[in-house]
Amino acid sequence: MNTKKIKGAIGILTGGGDVPGLNPAIRAITIRALREGYRVIGIRRGWAGMIDIVRDKKHDNNANFIELTEDLVNRAGRTGGTFLHTSRTRPSHVPGKHVPDHLKEKYNKEMNDLTPEVLKNIDFMGIDYLIPIGGDDTLSYSVRLYQEGVKVVAIPKTMDNDVPGTDYCIGFSTCITRTIHMTNLLRTSAGSHERILVMEVFGRYAGYTALLPTMAGAANRCVIPEYKFKVDHLTELLVEDRRNNPSNYSVVLVSEGASFEGVDMMFTNTETDMFGHAKLGGIGDAVSAKIKDLSPQFNNGKRVETINQHLGYLVRSGDPDAIDSIAPMAYGNLALDLVLKGIHGRLVILKNGRYDNIPVDIVTSTKKLVDVDKHYNTSRLRPVYESFIDKPLFLI
């Protein structure tokens, strides 16, 4: 008979886009917490599960939260994605059509703040500490809950690596690894057909996912959201790169949030998610078309054809790489260290090669973007390859 006294309950949720490394983080938190005498509650579908709860012990809330066990997290811990599922719900800004049915009578505006319900639901589940894993959107709402009195310990996750205060976010290394790998695969087609390869990658506001693979040699050039480029200049550089390549091809990585002079950030439609973000897409198509149109100016009157590829979800799918297996494990244990010490309102981080933690409100107080002056050569449209001393692993 187990007579061990339960110290309390820890809630875990994953929000925003999925990335490899989420399940290893959940596993690390759960196993350590259980062994330290805590119950662990997995909240399904991020903040969406938190607002859908019906506060009735007889109601089946299994679609919204589940008690985590060692067996459950062990089976999922080596895999990609998040077995708790995820969403882009933001409880402070819920459109009327997305308000759960049992709350529609109370919350009937065009836009609704369901934070009072979230606070009641946290109490209903008996959660003492909440560990949200997400990017700046998911974690910005965590700051709101911390300000409301919830004991929050946050973990940074995003392929774009743009959560402020940390050198590393879960998912970034696998994204970079996949981008390099798939770019190298597509080189065979680009070389066979003597074309310019245009690859659109993730990166809404920050260009790290284009900059780092280019620095690693995956591409000749990259264009990023932090710098509005001239497409004729890009074309000239790529035609020159193609001419200098014995296989007669060249490669450019295009961040989805990049834009060139005369064109703003491009969207696939006018719909937005509950964080207010319209779905990006199309800049790769526009760049590819422009390169074909402008290439004769720099290629003795002959047009250069392109291969236009969107990497999309391919870079966030599948199993985590080594870094995204190890760093999430460390982040999960860092979070538990803080819980065991009774410390909250913190964000666990990796800074200058060392694990640490900082106030969680860093997420809403600043932005993390590529420093163009330090890291991006605007005349060559590629990374700066100098002054590496004392830089962190991923340079930024």
C-alpha positions, 0 to 999 in steps of 0.5 A: 500500500502506497502511503506516500503523502502527495505534496501537490499537483503540477499542471503541464501544457503545450501551446502554439506550433508543435516541435520535436522535443516537447514530449521529452520535456513532458517526460522529464517533468513528469518522472521527476515530479512523480518521484518527488511526490507530486501528481502531474496533470497534462492539460490537453490542447494547450490553453483550449483545454483550460477553457473547455473544462466543465467544473463538475466532478461527474463530468467527463473532462478527459478531453481536456486534462489527464493524469500523467503516469510514468508509463504514459510519458515513457512511451511518448518521450522519445517521439516528436510532436506533443501527445498532449496536443496543442492549439493557438487559443489565447484565453484573454482573446476568445472570439464569440464563436469559439467560446465553449457552449457551457460558457456562451450565455456568460461570454457573448461578446465578439471578443471575450476574456475567459481568464476568470474561468481559467483561474477557477479551472486551475483551482478545480483541478487542484493545480499548485504549479503550472508549467506551460511550454511554448513560444512568446504567444503561449508564454505571454499569456503565462505572464498574465496568469502569473500576474493573477497569482498563478505559480508559473514556471515556463519553458521556451519552445519555438522553431524560430528561436525567438523567445527573449532571454534565452539562447535556445528554444526547444525545436530550433536545432531539429528545424535547422537540422531538417532544413540543412538536410532537405536543402542538400537533398534538393541540390541534386534536382537544382544541379541536374536542371541548372536552376536556382533553388528558392526555399521558403522556411519558417520565421515570422519576425525573426530570421534565425531559421534561414540565417543559421542553415545558410551559415552552415553552408546549406544556401548561398544567400538568405533573406530575413524579416529584419531586412527589406531586400532588393529583389533585383540585387538578390537575383544578381547575386544568385545568378553570379553564384550559379555561374561560379558553381561547377554544377551551375545552380545556386540556393536561397533560403527565404524566411516566411516573414521576409519582404522586398522593397515594394512588397510587404509581408505576405499572407495566404488569406485574411483569417487570423488565429486567436493570437491575431496572426494571419497565416503567412505564405507566398513570399517564396512564390513571389521571390521565385517568380521575380528571379525568373523575370529578372534573371535575363538582365544578369545572364546575357539575356537568358532566363534562369528557371527556378525550383520553388519549395516550401519546407513548411511542416517538414521541419517540425515533424518527426523525432527530435535530434540530439539537442532537442532530446537533451535540452528539453530534458534539462529544461524539465528538470530545471523547472522541477528544481524551481518547484521544489524550492517554492520558486515561481514566476520564472522562465528556464533558459540556456544562456552562454552555454549554461542553464539558468532561469530569469523572470518570466515577464521578459517574454512580454518586455522585449523582442528577440530578433536578428541583429542585422548590424552584427550578424547579417551582411546586407550587401551580400544577403548572407550571414556575417562570418567573423568575430565568433569568439565568446559567441554562444553555440547558435551565435545569436 
